[in-house]
Structures are given as C-alpha cells and as structure tokens.
Amino acid sequence: MNTLTATSVVLPAPRPAINQGIDINNEMVLNHTAIYENCLAQVTQENTVENALMLLDPYGTAPLSAYAGVWSLESAEIIVTVQDAAKTAMPVEHLYTLTPGANLLPVLGLVADTENRIVFSQADTPLAVYTLTTQPLPPADSAEVVLGFPIINVTQPATDADKMAPGFYFITHFDRYNYALDQNGLVRWYVTQDYPSYNFVRIDNGHFLTTSEAKNTYLDMYEFDMMGRLHTFYNLDNQFHHSIWPWDSNTIVAPSEYTSGRPDDLKTNEDGVSVVDLTTGLETAYYDMAKVLDTTRVSRPSGTAPGEDPTVKDWLHINQSYVNETNQLLIASGRHQSAVFGVDLQTQALRFILSTHEDWDDAYQPYLLTPVDSEGVALYDFSKQEDIDAADRDFWTWGQHNVVEIANNTPGMVEFMVFDNGNYRSRDDSKSLLPPDNYSRIVHFVVNMNEMTVMRPFEYGKELGARGYSSCVSAKAIQQNGNIVVHFADCTFDENGRAISCQPGESDIIDPQAGSEAMGLLILQEIAPTEKTVLFEATMTSGYYKNAETNGEGYRYDITSFRVYKMDLYA
C-alpha cells in the first residue's frame, strides 16, 4: 500500500505568497459559525428524541438540508429516515450515535416542493415523526432567468437495483448549481449560488472544496459542508481554474498558472500545477510546465476559456492533475496539446507523453508512447501516413479531460481513465471530424514506462455517436463495484438538433450547416463496463435556446458540467 504524502518527499519550490492563505475574518464564515453556535444553544433538555428541534436550511444555502436538535442523557444510537410524505421518493436513512447533552444532527435528502417525513427510530421501533415542508427548486432558464436550475429527465430508469453502485449522483454545472440526484433522478440536495459551481470535490472530512469563474475568477476557494455551512475561505494568488485533487487529508493538487503574469517573457496561462497545504492555505510546491513541454507546438484544440484574456496564450490548458505514488510522478492532462503526460514528482523531469506523435520537436520523441495490443505488439506503423491517421482517429485522445488513476502498484506501470472529448481527431483540417460525425468516449489506458508503450483495454462512448459528443469539459467516476458513472457534459445542439461545438474554429472545424441557436442536452449514465450495459440514464438541459445576439458570443456554452461523482449524502 502506498503511503507517499506531500511531506514525505522533497517537492519543487513554491511561489512566494502575496495575499494567499486562509481568510480568518471572512464575513460569511463568521456568520455561519455564529448560526451554528446559536442552533446548538437552542437545544435544551426539553428537546428529547420525541421533541426534537427541527431547523430547515439554517444557513439559507442548502434548502434540502435541516438540523435536528436532540438532547440525550446518554450515548445512544438513533436512525434518521427521510422521505416525502407521499412516499414516492426512495427513503434516505442514516445511523447516528448521540452523545450526552446537545446534538445537532444533519438531516439530508429532503425532497423539494413537498411535505417531508423525518422518522426517528431505534432498531425497528419508530420513536418520533416530524414534517418539514420545502420550497420548489429554483427556476430554469428563461428570458428572465440566466444560469437557472437544470431541467432533469430520466430517459432510462434504474430497473436492476442490485447492479447499481450505492450512493447519489453529485453534479456541478458551470456557474449554476451543485446538486445531488438519487437513482430515480430526483434532486435530494443542492446548494444555492452563494457557492461556486464548477471545480467541485469532496475532501476527507466530508466537506467540499470549490472554485469557479463567477467567484472572483477562480481566486476564491470555499470549503463547505452538506448543510451549506462555510467552514473555511481561502484567498488564492493564482487561479485554481480546474480539477482540485485531494492528495492527503491536508494537501490538494490543482492546475494553476501565473495569473498576474509570468516572471519570464512568456505570456501564457493555465500551464502549471500547484500543491497547497489546507491547514494554512499556502502553496508548498509549484510545477511550471512551460519549462517541461514545448510552448511553441501548435495547440489543437485551442481557444480562450470564458472570462479569460484572449491576448494570453493558452497553449497547454491543464485541466486535471494527480500524484501517482508508485512511480512518484505528477500526471497531468493538457487539453490544448491533446496530451496526458507524466513528470518526476521531485525533479520535474519529463517521463512520458500520451499523444499523437505529430509535430513534437525531436527532443520530445523519446517520451512519446507506442500503442500496443494486450500481447505487446505494436498496433500501428508510424512510418505510414495511413497508420498515423488511423491512430489519430481511433487511439489517441483529443482535448481530453478528467484523467483519474486506476490503481497499479507495479513499478514502471501507470494506469488511468480519461474522458476523451474527441475535438477534431486530427491535426489536419481536411481529415478532421465535424461535431455531427464525431463522438466522445471514456478510455482506460495502461502505460508501461519500462517499454514506453501504451495499451487500451477499455473504451466506451462511440455507441452514443454525436448524441454524446462534448467539445469541452465532461467527467466520469469509477465505482467500487466496477460500474462507471459518466457525464457527457457538453452535448450541445442547434435549433435543428445538429450537434455543435462550443468554439467553432478553435474546438472543432467550422460546420457550415450549423444553425444560429444552441441548447445543451447533457447525458448522465451509469454503466456496467464488462457488458457496456446502461443501467441508468438521465439528461440535463437548460430548456432554453441561446443565440449570439441575445446572449453574447459565448452562447454555445449553454449548460455544461465539469464533475460527476456517485457517493453517499452522509460522509
């Protein structure tokens, strides 16, 4: 078992801190702390299990969460069960251990816009029943509502519960909402837009870390819980623009950059990785990939992210990073180089590049991987143009996101799964695919650094065709039972139902037949990978077409999702 931590290995130096750190005087943190203390103080000896104090959404930020205030004379176990009064929703159950004195118990999984029953019981004996009536979900997009709540439809119900992974689907939409669905597609938790929605991850203490464009352009990082309570507010000197990854209980790794300008003469962004100590909020290491990869290699795809300065060169666009402990590597995904690469955790030396072999300078040739089959036989002869084209079309990833490790403790071996968005699928416009002819997929890769080869034992997504094509973002999560939850999370269509790109000419070749309006219709699936069987499917849409005249040049970014997980409401 690997035990590598951020403090057990010598990492590159951090950048000097300017304003970075924990804001101990943050008004929202102080207010929420006061609310918590007030709620706890309200619990008296009169509030037995049979007379609990019920407090719905005490922070005003989690409308489907409540506290139950219970005074206990001794340590005791109690089961809390939540269900709508009509009993149409699946029940949510949690076992609590009461401590002597006042207890504030989170009650999670309420159903919106209805009366909910909260049952306290011990063993099979009900002790008390309470009711809480919730408000409707926020409105969806309309002429009056921008960045509304998604419209969710179950398109393939879960009919075989025994095959499903346990938990709830946690989803985050760009600058909209963070929320959780049960496996009937019903919203059972969300937080208001007081919190960032986009870069969203749960850490060891059960809280969430988030950043987003809407909250000070990724420079404010929030730590909050399922009750909607803000625990910690972090000021960042440089953007955490993508994919926070928890290394250990006190350390995170995240793509970053020199937001205020690099210390050299390069004018680039989104090309570094930061390591941060959560106990202080300070950076402990920084990896500058402009010193590792070729900043002059032409990007494909390219483009400027919403809200970013178009005069700054986004040549790499790191959208995910994590630590491979077995080989002491930092693994990162660079969307605009269509490359997943590994560097030495201590020296920053390049170790491998998973990418098409085209247009890399001679100095990088030794690091490029050779595709092989399960027997180690090369799949392509790259001295032949037709094999180069075939690998581009079928093997390599393009504009990929969400590189997630698959455990392999063999030295020299690295396994991961990525979401291959599929932009272009060639570096040549004449050989590239239009969105209506393209697809996105998830791909499992096995990298052998001893042989400098890469094998692909699994892929899924071609089956959906253009219906699942997502020119940006998207994610997946591997479950303990082997199932995969995947979110094709930028499926966007014009007014004629034709698949379109988020940035024509930058994320894809320009489609002359594309219409002038755009609306997202995202696909969430849980699949059994062995048979590639879809166990559950739901779609998310804004329900409202956008266009350039009314909504601006970024109208094709109608609704997108950056992260998906399946996990318990209670951590």
C-alpha positions in Angstrom: 0.0 0.0 0.0 1.4 3.4 -1.0 1.9 5.9 1.9 3.5 8.8 0.0 2.4 12.1 1.4 3.2 15.7 0.5 5.5 15.9 3.5 7.4 12.7 2.8 9.0 13.7 -0.4 11.0 16.8 -1.5 8.9 18.8 -4.0 9.8 21.8 -6.2 9.8 25.2 -4.5 6.5 27.1 -4.1 6.0 30.6 -5.5 6.2 33.5 -2.9 2.9 34.2 -1.3 1.4 37.6 -1.7 -2.2 37.5 -0.4 -2.6 33.7 -0.3 -3.9 32.0 2.8 -7.0 31.4 4.9 -9.2 34.5 5.5 -10.0 34.1 9.2 -12.1 37.3 9.1 -14.3 36.2 6.2 -17.8 37.6 6.9 -19.7 34.5 5.7 -17.5 32.1 7.7 -18.0 34.2 10.9 -21.8 34.5 10.2 -22.2 30.7 9.7 -20.1 30.0 12.8 -22.5 32.2 14.8 -25.5 30.5 13.3 -24.2 27.1 14.2 -23.5 28.1 17.8 -26.9 29.7 18.0 -28.6 26.5 16.7 -26.6 24.4 19.2 -27.5 26.7 22.1 -31.2 26.4 21.3 -31.1 22.6 22.1 -32.2 22.1 25.7 -33.1 19.2 27.9 -36.7 19.5 26.6 -35.6 18.5 23.1 -35.7 14.8 23.5 -35.9 12.5 20.6 -39.7 12.8 20.9 -39.5 16.6 20.9 -36.6 17.4 18.6 -35.8 20.9 17.5 -36.2 20.9 13.7 -34.3 23.7 11.8 -34.8 23.7 8.0 -31.9 25.3 6.0 -30.4 27.3 8.9 -27.7 28.9 6.7 -30.0 29.8 3.8 -27.7 27.9 1.4 -28.9 24.3 1.4 -32.7 24.2 1.0 -33.0 20.4 1.2 -31.0 20.1 4.4 -32.0 20.5 8.0 -30.7 20.2 11.6 -32.4 18.0 14.2 -31.6 19.3 17.6 -31.7 16.5 20.2 -30.7 16.4 23.8 -29.6 13.0 25.1 -28.9 11.8 28.6 -26.6 9.1 27.5 -24.8 7.8 24.4 -27.4 6.1 22.2 -27.9 5.1 18.6 -30.7 6.5 16.5 -31.8 6.0 12.9 -33.0 9.0 11.0 -35.1 8.3 7.8 -36.1 10.9 5.3 -38.9 10.5 2.7 -41.6 12.6 1.1 -44.9 12.3 2.9 -46.4 10.6 -0.2 -43.7 8.0 -0.1 -42.9 8.4 -3.8 -39.2 9.0 -3.3 -36.7 6.5 -2.1 -36.0 6.8 1.6 -32.7 8.1 2.9 -31.5 6.5 6.1 -28.6 7.3 8.4 -27.5 5.9 11.8 -26.3 8.5 14.3 -24.7 7.9 17.7 -26.0 10.5 20.1 -23.6 11.9 22.7 -24.7 13.1 26.2 -26.0 16.7 26.0 -26.9 18.7 22.9 -26.7 17.2 19.5 -27.2 18.8 16.1 -27.9 16.1 13.6 -27.8 16.9 9.8 -31.0 15.7 8.2 -30.2 15.2 4.5 -32.1 14.1 1.4 -35.3 16.1 1.7 -37.5 16.3 -1.5 -38.2 19.8 -2.9 -41.7 21.4 -3.0 -43.4 18.9 -0.8 -44.0 17.8 2.8 -41.3 15.5 4.0 -41.5 13.0 6.9 -38.5 12.6 9.1 -38.7 9.4 11.2 -36.5 8.8 14.3 -36.3 5.1 15.3 -34.2 2.6 17.2 -33.9 -0.8 15.7 -37.3 -1.3 14.1 -39.2 0.8 16.6 -40.3 4.3 15.5 -39.8 6.9 18.2 -41.0 10.1 16.6 -42.2 11.5 13.3 -41.6 15.1 12.1 -42.6 17.0 9.0 -40.8 19.7 7.1 -42.2 21.4 4.0 -39.7 22.5 1.4 -39.8 25.1 -1.3 -39.7 24.4 -5.1 -36.4 24.1 -6.9 -35.0 27.3 -8.4 -36.4 28.3 -11.8 -34.9 27.1 -15.0 -33.6 29.3 -17.8 -36.0 31.7 -19.5 -36.0 35.2 -20.9 -35.9 36.5 -17.3 -33.6 33.8 -15.7 -30.0 33.3 -16.5 -28.0 30.3 -15.2 -31.1 28.7 -13.8 -31.6 25.2 -12.4 -31.2 22.4 -14.9 -34.3 20.5 -16.2 -33.7 16.9 -15.4 -35.4 14.0 -17.2 -34.8 10.3 -16.6 -34.5 8.6 -20.0 -33.6 5.1 -18.8 -34.8 4.3 -15.3 -32.8 2.1 -13.0 -34.5 -1.3 -13.2 -31.9 -3.6 -11.6 -31.1 -2.1 -8.2 -28.7 -5.0 -7.4 -26.4 -3.9 -10.2 -26.3 -0.3 -9.3 -23.5 1.3 -7.2 -24.7 2.7 -3.9 -25.0 6.5 -3.5 -26.2 9.6 -5.1 -25.1 11.4 -8.3 -23.3 14.6 -7.4 -23.1 17.0 -10.3 -21.8 20.6 -10.8 -22.8 22.9 -13.6 -20.6 25.8 -14.7 -21.7 28.8 -12.6 -25.1 27.3 -12.0 -25.6 24.8 -9.1 -24.0 21.9 -7.2 -26.6 19.2 -6.6 -27.2 15.5 -6.0 -29.7 13.1 -7.6 -31.0 9.8 -6.3 -31.0 6.9 -8.7 -34.6 7.8 -9.7 -33.3 11.2 -10.9 -34.8 13.2 -8.1 -32.9 16.1 -6.6 -32.2 15.4 -3.0 -29.6 18.1 -2.2 -28.3 21.3 -3.6 -26.6 24.5 -2.5 -27.5 28.0 -3.6 -25.4 30.1 -5.9 -23.7 31.6 -2.9 -21.2 28.8 -3.6 -19.1 28.3 -6.6 -20.3 25.6 -9.0 -17.7 24.1 -11.4 -14.5 23.0 -9.7 -16.0 20.7 -7.0 -14.5 17.9 -4.9 -15.2 16.2 -1.6 -12.3 16.0 0.8 -11.5 13.6 3.7 -13.6 15.5 6.3 -16.7 15.2 4.2 -16.6 18.8 3.2 -16.4 20.2 -0.4 -13.8 22.5 -1.9 -15.0 24.7 -4.8 -13.8 27.4 -7.1 -15.5 29.0 -10.2 -15.3 31.7 -12.8 -18.2 33.5 -11.1 -16.4 33.8 -7.7 -13.5 36.1 -8.4 -12.3 34.2 -11.4 -11.2 31.1 -9.6 -9.3 33.1 -6.9 -11.7 32.4 -4.1 -11.8 28.8 -2.7 -14.7 27.7 -0.5 -14.8 24.8 2.0 -18.4 24.0 2.9 -20.5 21.1 4.1 -23.8 19.3 3.2 -25.7 21.7 5.5 -24.4 24.6 3.4 -22.2 25.9 6.2 -19.0 27.7 5.0 -16.1 26.5 7.2 -13.1 28.0 5.5 -12.4 30.7 2.9 -9.1 30.7 1.0 -7.6 33.6 -0.9 -5.5 32.4 -3.8 -2.8 34.4 -5.5 -3.2 32.4 -8.7 -6.3 30.7 -10.2 -7.3 27.2 -9.4 -9.1 27.0 -12.8 -9.6 23.2 -13.0 -9.9 20.0 -11.0 -8.8 20.2 -7.4 -7.4 16.8 -6.4 -7.0 15.8 -2.7 -3.6 14.2 -2.2 -4.0 13.6 1.5 -6.2 15.0 4.3 -4.2 18.2 4.4 -3.0 18.6 0.9 -4.5 19.4 -2.5 -3.1 19.5 -6.0 -4.7 21.7 -8.7 -3.9 23.2 -12.1 -2.8 26.8 -11.7 -0.8 29.5 -13.5 0.8 32.8 -13.1 -2.4 34.8 -13.0 -0.8 38.2 -12.7 1.9 37.4 -15.3 4.8 35.1 -15.5 8.3 36.0 -14.1 9.8 35.5 -17.6 9.0 36.9 -21.0 6.3 34.3 -21.8 2.7 35.5 -21.9 0.9 32.2 -21.1 -1.7 30.9 -18.7 -3.2 27.6 -17.4 0.2 25.9 -17.7 1.2 25.0 -14.1 0.3 22.8 -11.2 0.1 24.0 -7.6 0.3 22.0 -4.3 -1.4 23.6 -1.3 -1.5 22.9 2.4 -5.1 23.2 3.5 -4.1 23.9 7.1 -2.6 27.2 6.1 -3.8 27.8 2.6 -0.3 28.3 1.4 1.4 26.8 -1.6 4.0 24.3 -0.9 5.2 23.4 -4.4 4.7 24.6 -8.0 5.3 22.8 -11.3 5.8 25.1 -14.3 5.0 23.1 -17.3 6.3 25.8 -19.7 9.7 24.6 -18.6 8.8 21.0 -19.3 6.9 20.9 -22.6 7.1 22.8 -25.9 5.2 26.1 -25.7 5.6 26.6 -29.4 3.8 23.4 -30.5 0.6 24.5 -32.2 -2.5 23.8 -29.9 -5.3 21.6 -31.1 -7.9 22.3 -29.8 -7.3 25.9 -28.9 -9.3 28.8 -27.7 -9.7 31.1 -24.7 -11.8 29.9 -21.8 -14.8 32.1 -20.9 -13.7 35.1 -18.9 -10.0 34.8 -19.8 -7.8 37.3 -21.5 -7.6 36.3 -25.2 -4.2 38.0 -25.6 -2.7 35.5 -23.2 -1.6 32.2 -24.9 -3.4 29.2 -23.5 -1.1 26.7 -25.2 -1.5 23.8 -22.8 -4.7 24.3 -20.7 -4.0 21.8 -17.9 -7.4 20.6 -16.7 -6.5 17.8 -14.3 -3.5 16.7 -12.3 -2.8 14.0 -9.7 0.1 12.2 -8.0 1.0 8.7 -9.0 2.6 7.4 -5.8 4.0 4.1 -7.1 6.3 5.9 -9.6 6.5 9.3 -7.8 5.0 11.1 -10.8 2.8 14.1 -11.3 0.3 13.1 -14.0 -1.4 15.9 -15.9 -3.8 16.4 -18.8 -3.2 19.3 -21.2 -6.4 19.9 -23.3 -4.8 22.1 -25.9 -1.9 19.7 -26.6 -4.3 16.8 -26.6 -1.8 15.1 -24.3 -1.6 13.3 -21.0 1.9 13.4 -19.6 3.9 12.5 -16.5 6.8 14.3 -14.8 9.0 13.3 -11.9 7.5 14.5 -8.7 10.8 15.8 -7.3 12.8 16.9 -10.3 10.0 17.8 -12.7 11.8 15.8 -15.4 9.5 14.6 -18.2 8.8 10.8 -18.1 6.2 10.2 -20.8 3.7 11.8 -23.2 0.5 10.1 -24.3 -0.3 12.0 -27.5 -0.3 11.8 -31.3 3.4 11.8 -32.4 2.9 14.6 -34.9 4.6 17.9 -34.6 6.6 17.2 -31.5 10.2 18.5 -31.6 13.0 15.9 -31.7 13.8 16.5 -28.0 10.4 15.0 -27.1 10.4 12.0 -29.3 11.9 9.6 -26.6 8.9 10.4 -24.4 6.2 9.5 -26.9 4.4 6.2 -26.3 3.9 3.4 -28.8 0.3 1.9 -28.9 0.3 -1.8 -28.4 -2.2 -4.6 -28.0 -2.6 -6.9 -25.0 0.4 -9.0 -26.2 2.7 -6.0 -26.6 2.5 -6.0 -30.4 2.5 -2.5 -32.0 -0.8 -1.5 -33.4 0.5 1.0 -35.9 3.4 1.6 -38.2 4.0 5.3 -37.9 6.3 5.3 -40.9 3.0 5.1 -42.9 0.6 8.1 -43.1 -2.4 5.9 -43.1 -1.4 4.4 -39.8 -0.8 7.9 -38.4 -4.3 8.9 -39.5 -5.8 5.7 -38.1 -4.2 6.2 -34.7 -5.3 9.8 -34.7 -8.9 8.8 -35.5 -9.2 5.8 -33.1 -6.5 5.6 -30.5 -5.2 9.0 -29.2 -7.3 11.4 -27.1 -8.2 14.9 -28.3 -9.0 17.7 -25.9 -9.3 15.2 -23.1 -10.4 15.9 -19.5 -10.7 14.2 -16.1 -7.6 11.9 -16.0 -8.2 9.6 -13.0 -5.9 7.0 -11.7 -6.6 3.3 -11.7 -4.6 1.5 -9.0 -1.5 -0.3 -10.2 1.4 -0.9 -7.7 3.8 -2.3 -10.3 6.9 0.0 -10.7 7.0 1.4 -14.2 3.3 0.9 -14.8 0.7 3.8 -14.8 -3.0 3.2 -15.4 -5.7 5.9 -15.7 -9.0 6.6 -17.3 -9.7 9.8 -19.2 -12.7 11.4 -20.8 -11.7 11.8 -24.5 -13.7 14.7 -25.8 -12.5 14.0 -29.4 -12.0 17.5 -30.8 -11.0 17.3 -34.5 -9.4 13.8 -34.1 -6.7 15.0 -36.5 -4.2 17.8 -36.7 -5.2 18.3 -40.3 -8.4 20.1 -41.0 -9.1 18.1 -44.1 -9.1 14.9 -42.0 -10.9 16.2 -39.0 -14.5 15.3 -38.0 -17.4 17.7 -37.7 -19.4 17.5 -34.5 -22.3 15.7 -36.1 -19.9 13.0 -37.3 -17.9 12.8 -34.1 -18.2 11.2 -30.6 -16.7 11.4 -27.2 -15.7 8.5 -25.0 -14.1 7.3 -21.8 -10.8 5.4 -22.3 -8.7 3.2 -19.9 -5.0 3.4 -20.7 -2.1 1.3 -19.3 1.3 3.0 -19.7 4.4 0.8 -19.5 7.3 3.3 -18.9 9.8 0.4 -19.0 8.9 -0.3 -22.6 7.5 3.2 -23.4 4.2 1.6 -24.7 0.5 2.2 -24.0 -2.3 -0.2 -24.2 -6.1 0.5 -24.3 -8.1 -2.3 -22.6 -11.4 -0.4 -22.5 -13.3 2.3 -24.1 -17.0 3.4 -24.1 -18.8 6.2 -25.8 -18.7 5.6 -29.6 -22.1 3.8 -29.0 -23.7 7.2 -28.4 -22.3 8.9 -31.6 -22.9 12.6 -31.9 -25.6 12.4 -29.2 -22.8 12.2 -26.7 -20.2 14.5 -28.4 -18.9 17.0 -25.9 -16.4 19.5 -27.3 -15.3 20.5 -23.7 -15.4 19.5 -20.1 -17.2 16.2 -19.0 -16.2 13.6 -16.4 -16.6 10.1 -15.1 -16.1 8.2 -11.8 -15.3 4.6 -11.3 -17.3 2.9 -8.5 -16.2 0.3 -6.0 -18.4 -2.3 -7.7 -16.8 -1.6 -11.0 -19.6 0.4 -12.5 -18.7 3.7 -14.2 -20.7 6.9 -13.9 -20.1 9.1 -16.9 -21.3 12.5 -17.7 -21.2 13.5 -21.4 -21.4 17.1 -20.2 -21.2 19.5 -23.2 -23.6 17.9 -25.6 -24.9 20.9 -27.4 -27.3 21.1 -30.4 -28.6 23.8 -32.7 -32.3 24.6 -33.4 -32.4 21.7 -35.9 -31.0 19.1 -33.5 -27.5 19.2 -35.1 -24.5 18.6 -32.7 -22.4 21.7 -32.5 -19.1 22.8 -30.9 -18.6 25.3 -28.0 -16.0 27.2 -30.1 -16.1 26.6 -33.9 -12.7 27.1 -35.5 -11.0 26.5 -32.1 -12.6 23.5 -30.5 -13.6 22.0 -33.9 -13.6 22.8 -37.6 -16.3 25.2 -38.6 -19.5 23.5 -39.6 -21.2 25.4 -42.5 -24.5 23.7 -41.7 -24.7 24.7 -38.0 -27.6 26.8 -37.0 -27.6 30.1 -35.1 -29.0 28.9 -31.8 -27.7 26.5 -29.1 -29.1 24.4 -26.2 -27.3 21.8 -24.1 -28.7 18.3 -23.6 -26.3 16.6 -21.3 -26.2 12.8 -20.7 -25.6 11.2 -17.4 -25.2 7.4 -17.4 -24.2 4.6 -15.0 -22.8 1.7 -17.0 -21.7 -1.9 -16.2 -18.4 -1.9 -18.1 -18.0 -5.6 -18.8 -21.1 -5.7 -21.0 -21.2 -1.9 -21.6 -24.8 -2.1 -20.3 -26.5 1.2 -19.5 -28.1 0.8 -16.0 -29.4 4.3 -15.7 -29.6 7.4 -17.8 -30.8 11.0 -17.3 -30.5 14.2 -19.2 -29.9 17.7 -18.1 -30.9 20.7 -20.2 -31.4 24.5 -19.8 -34.6 24.1 -21.8 -33.9 27.4 -23.4 -32.2 28.1 -26.7 -29.4 30.8 -26.7 -28.1 32.9 -29.6 -25.3 35.4 -30.1 -27.5 38.5 -30.4 -29.2 37.9 -27.1 -26.7 36.0 -25.1 -23.3 37.1 -26.5 -20.5 35.3 -28.3 -20.3 32.6 -25.6 -23.9 31.4 -26.2 -22.8 27.9 -27.2 -21.7 27.3 -23.6 -25.3 27.0 -22.7 -25.1 24.4 -19.9 -22.1 22.3 -19.1 -20.9 20.0 -16.3 -17.4 19.7 -15.1 -17.6 17.0 -12.4 -19.7 13.9 -11.5 -19.4 11.5 -8.6 -21.6 8.9 -7.0 -21.3 8.9 -3.2 -23.4 9.0 0.0 -25.1 12.1 1.1 -23.6 11.5 4.6 -19.8 11.4 4.6 
